[in-house]
């Protein structure tokens, strides 16, 4: 239960983050699953791939390279090298798993393959949306969408979803080439699960999400996106090369000594002199941080009201697309319960 005192405590104790947002978790999962199934791979295996892509927002929340974003103080070139390095490492791990003796003879070995593949897909997909934006910029744009009815978050742009869809398809094609090269077949990945088995899905840490949102106040209004006309094909090539051609090929240095190699033309600065006030749905979500509980973030319309598994944080939840301030079902139920004790104003209906 949310308590007024817990809300005040949570809002007073937020700290600056080292965490990231991405495309909605359900979008990571669905893109990965659908491309996997389109390649003729077994449903159970594709479920595992989709879950692995989904769970990066929980298990690797603090690794900004996993989300194609820079750590605090990193340059474009340093951050891009960290992302290509991650793709290099995961592609090499995936190749090792596929070419190992008895690569798909146990359920555990197939799960390991699915997890390495899903984690890679998450990063390739996130780069399409993030393009190297730092947390502060991303948080400002997301809060603006949530509380000011804009549509500026990188995660809601149609071009980002289109890019992520295309990159997922290309990555699955590379995976097919790799397992065929290892003399495996789609049937090799059959996992023979029971009908009632569920894969654990995990929401991102609530405290990390709220700290991320708090970082919006530190953005200076400058656009820090890198040039995805260069970075997207570079990551695609990195994955294919290390997975299919040469696992020893090094991670690509996209700058090669030129610090401006992937910098985009400067966009007009955004006026950030007036900070964005948190709206009710965000305040209510972050109130639970003080209780140490986890909950589905309120920004994904595909998220159910209760998690499908009993694992901590499990559930079909969202990853990044923040809610419009609203009286949609999730905050309305909470507001009804709290209406006699706290004076939140009702907000406009969620779009």
C-alpha positions in Angstrom: 0.0 0.0 0.0 1.3 3.5 -0.8 1.4 5.8 2.2 1.6 9.7 2.1 4.6 9.5 4.4 6.3 7.0 2.2 5.7 9.2 -0.8 7.2 12.3 0.9 10.2 10.2 2.1 10.8 8.8 -1.4 10.6 12.2 -3.1 13.0 13.7 -0.6 15.7 11.0 -0.8 16.1 10.5 -4.6 19.7 10.4 -5.7 21.4 10.9 -9.1 21.6 7.6 -11.1 23.9 5.5 -13.1 21.1 3.6 -14.8 19.2 3.6 -18.1 16.0 3.4 -19.9 15.2 1.6 -23.2 12.4 0.7 -25.6 9.5 -0.7 -23.6 10.3 -4.1 -22.2 7.3 -5.6 -23.9 8.6 -4.2 -27.3 12.0 -5.8 -26.8 10.3 -9.1 -26.0 7.9 -9.0 -28.9 10.4 -7.9 -31.5 12.8 -10.6 -30.5 10.2 -13.3 -30.3 8.6 -12.5 -33.6 11.8 -12.4 -35.6 12.9 -15.6 -34.0 9.7 -17.4 -34.9 9.8 -16.0 -38.4 13.1 -17.7 -38.9 11.4 -21.1 -38.1 12.9 -21.5 -34.6 10.9 -23.4 -31.9 8.4 -21.4 -29.9 10.0 -22.3 -26.5 13.4 -21.2 -27.6 12.0 -17.9 -29.0 10.2 -17.4 -25.7 13.6 -17.6 -23.9 15.2 -15.2 -26.4 12.4 -12.7 -25.9 12.6 -13.0 -22.1 16.4 -12.5 -22.2 15.9 -9.3 -24.2 13.2 -8.2 -21.8 15.2 -8.9 -18.6 18.2 -6.8 -19.5 16.4 -3.8 -18.1 16.5 -5.5 -14.7 19.7 -7.6 -14.7 21.9 -5.0 -16.5 20.2 -1.8 -15.5 23.4 -0.2 -14.4 25.5 -1.2 -17.5 24.8 1.7 -19.8 26.6 0.1 -22.7 23.8 -2.5 -22.7 21.4 0.3 -23.5 23.6 2.2 -26.0 24.1 5.1 -23.6 27.2 6.7 -22.2 28.3 6.6 -18.6 28.6 9.9 -16.9 31.6 11.7 -18.3 32.1 9.4 -21.2 32.7 10.9 -24.7 30.8 9.7 -27.7 33.8 7.7 -28.8 34.4 6.0 -25.4 30.7 5.1 -25.2 30.5 3.8 -28.7 33.6 1.6 -28.1 31.9 0.2 -25.0 28.8 -0.7 -27.0 30.7 -2.3 -29.9 32.8 -4.1 -27.2 29.6 -5.5 -25.6 28.3 -6.7 -29.0 31.8 -8.2 -29.8 31.8 -10.1 -26.5 28.3 -11.4 -26.7 28.7 -12.5 -30.3 31.9 -14.3 -29.4 30.2 -16.0 -26.5 27.3 -17.0 -28.7 29.6 -18.5 -31.3 31.4 -20.5 -28.6 28.1 -21.8 -27.3 26.9 -22.8 -30.8 30.2 -24.6 -31.8 30.8 -26.4 -28.5 30.5 -30.2 -28.5 26.9 -31.1 -27.7 25.9 -27.5 -28.0 22.2 -28.2 -27.9 22.1 -31.5 -26.1 20.8 -30.1 -22.8 18.1 -27.7 -21.9 20.6 -25.6 -20.0 22.9 -25.2 -22.9 20.0 -24.1 -25.2 18.9 -21.6 -22.5 22.5 -20.2 -22.4 22.3 -19.7 -26.2 19.0 -17.9 -25.9 20.2 -15.6 -23.1 23.3 -14.5 -25.0 21.3 -13.9 -28.1 18.5 -12.0 -26.3 21.0 -9.8 -24.5 22.6 -8.8 -27.8 19.2 -8.1 -29.4 18.4 -5.7 -26.6 21.5 -3.6 -27.2 21.0 -3.5 -31.0 17.4 -2.5 -30.4 18.2 0.1 -27.8 20.8 1.8 -30.0 18.0 2.5 -32.5 16.2 4.5 -29.9 18.9 6.0 -27.8 21.6 6.8 -30.3 24.0 7.5 -27.4 21.8 10.0 -25.4 22.9 10.4 -21.8 20.4 9.7 -19.0 19.7 13.3 -18.2 18.6 14.1 -21.7 16.5 11.0 -22.0 14.9 11.6 -18.6 13.9 15.1 -19.5 12.3 14.1 -22.8 10.5 11.2 -21.1 9.1 13.3 -18.3 8.1 15.9 -20.8 6.0 13.3 -22.6 4.5 12.1 -19.4 3.6 15.3 -17.7 3.5 17.9 -20.5 1.8 15.8 -23.3 4.8 16.1 -25.7 6.0 13.2 -27.8 9.7 13.7 -27.7 11.1 10.6 -25.9 13.5 8.6 -28.2 11.6 5.5 -27.2 8.3 6.5 -28.8 9.6 7.6 -32.2 8.3 5.4 -35.1 11.8 5.5 -36.7 13.3 3.9 -33.6 10.9 1.0 -33.7 11.4 0.6 -37.5 15.1 0.5 -37.0 14.9 -1.9 -34.1 12.7 -4.2 -36.1 15.1 -4.2 -39.0 18.2 -4.8 -36.8 16.5 -7.6 -35.0 15.7 -9.3 -38.3 19.3 -8.9 -39.5 20.6 -10.3 -36.2 18.3 -13.3 -36.4 19.5 -13.9 -40.0 23.1 -13.9 -38.7 22.2 -16.3 -36.0 20.7 -18.7 -38.6 23.9 -18.5 -40.6 25.9 -19.3 -37.5 24.0 -22.3 -36.3 23.8 -23.7 -39.8 27.6 -23.3 -40.0 27.8 -25.3 -36.8 25.6 -28.1 -38.5 22.6 -27.4 -36.3 19.0 -27.2 -37.3 16.0 -25.3 -36.0 14.9 -28.5 -34.3 18.2 -28.6 -32.4 16.8 -25.8 -30.2 13.6 -27.6 -29.2 13.4 -27.4 -25.4 10.4 -29.7 -24.6 8.9 -27.6 -21.9 5.8 -28.4 -20.0 2.6 -26.6 -21.0 2.3 -24.8 -17.7 5.9 -23.6 -17.5 6.5 -19.8 -17.3 9.7 -17.9 -17.9 10.5 -15.4 -15.1 10.2 -11.8 -16.3 11.6 -9.0 -14.2 10.7 -5.4 -13.9 13.5 -2.8 -13.7 14.4 -1.8 -10.1 11.9 0.8 -8.9 14.6 2.8 -7.2 16.7 2.9 -10.3 13.8 4.1 -12.4 13.0 6.9 -10.0 16.6 8.0 -9.8 16.8 8.0 -13.6 13.8 10.4 -13.7 15.4 12.6 -11.1 18.4 13.1 -13.4 16.2 15.2 -15.8 17.0 18.2 -13.7 20.7 18.0 -14.6 20.2 18.2 -18.4 21.6 21.4 -20.0 19.4 21.3 -23.0 22.0 20.2 -25.5 21.3 17.3 -27.8 24.0 14.6 -27.4 22.8 11.9 -29.9 25.5 10.2 -32.0 25.3 9.6 -35.7 23.3 6.3 -36.1 24.0 6.4 -39.9 27.4 5.2 -38.7 26.8 3.4 -35.5 23.8 1.2 -36.6 25.6 -0.5 -39.5 28.8 -0.7 -37.4 27.0 -2.7 -34.7 25.3 -4.9 -37.3 28.7 -5.7 -38.9 30.3 -6.3 -35.5 27.7 -8.9 -34.5 27.8 -10.7 -37.9 31.6 -10.7 -38.0 32.2 -12.1 -34.5 29.4 -14.6 -34.7 29.7 -15.9 -38.3 33.1 -14.9 -39.8 35.8 -14.4 -37.2 35.3 -14.5 -33.4 38.7 -13.0 -32.9 38.0 -9.8 -34.8 38.4 -6.9 -32.4 35.7 -4.4 -31.4 35.5 -1.6 -33.9 36.8 1.8 -33.0 34.3 4.0 -34.8 36.3 7.2 -34.1 39.8 6.0 -35.0 41.3 9.1 -33.3 38.8 11.6 -34.6 36.7 12.7 -31.6 34.0 14.2 -33.9 33.7 11.1 -36.1 30.2 10.1 -34.9 29.0 13.5 -33.6 25.8 14.7 -35.3 25.2 18.3 -36.4 24.2 20.5 -33.4 20.5 20.8 -32.9 18.9 23.8 -31.3 19.2 23.7 -27.5 16.1 23.1 -25.5 15.1 25.6 -22.9 15.4 23.8 -19.6 15.3 26.7 -17.3 11.9 25.7 -16.0 12.2 22.2 -14.5 9.5 19.6 -15.2 7.2 19.0 -12.2 6.5 15.3 -11.5 3.0 14.3 -12.3 0.8 12.1 -10.0 1.4 8.8 -11.7 5.2 9.1 -11.4 4.9 10.3 -7.8 2.8 7.4 -6.8 5.1 4.9 -8.5 8.1 6.3 -6.8 6.4 6.4 -3.4 6.9 2.6 -3.2 10.6 3.1 -3.4 10.7 3.8 0.3 9.0 0.5 1.1 11.6 -1.5 -0.8 8.9 -3.1 -3.0 9.0 -3.7 -6.8 6.2 -2.9 -9.2 5.4 -2.8 -12.9 6.4 0.7 -14.1 3.3 2.6 -15.2 4.5 3.4 -18.8 3.7 0.3 -20.8 0.1 -0.1 -22.0 0.7 -3.8 -22.5 1.7 -4.4 -18.8 -0.9 -6.5 -16.8 -1.9 -5.3 -13.4 -0.3 -8.4 -11.8 2.9 -10.2 -12.7 2.5 -13.6 -14.4 5.2 -15.2 -12.2 5.9 -15.1 -8.5 9.6 -14.2 -9.0 10.5 -10.8 -7.5 9.8 -8.2 -10.2 8.4 -10.7 -12.6 5.9 -9.5 -15.1 5.1 -8.3 -18.5 6.0 -4.7 -17.9 7.3 -1.6 -19.6 10.8 -0.4 -20.2 10.7 3.3 -21.1 7.6 4.9 -22.5 6.4 7.0 -19.6 2.7 7.5 -18.9 0.8 10.6 -19.7 -0.4 12.2 -16.4 -3.8 10.7 -16.3 -6.7 8.9 -14.6 -5.9 5.6 -16.3 -6.6 2.4 -14.4 -3.3 2.1 -12.5 -3.1 5.5 -10.9 -6.9 5.8 -10.6 -7.1 2.8 -8.3 -4.4 4.2 -6.1 -5.9 7.7 -6.1 -9.2 6.2 -5.1 -7.6 4.4 -2.1 -5.7 7.5 -1.1 -8.4 10.1 -1.9 -9.5 10.6 1.7 -6.0 11.1 3.0 -4.0 12.9 0.4 -5.0 15.7 -2.0 -3.7 14.6 -5.3 -5.3 16.5 -8.2 -6.9 14.3 -11.0 -5.1 14.6 -14.3 -6.0 14.4 -17.9 -6.8 11.1 -19.4 -3.9 9.0 -20.7 -3.6 8.8 -24.5 
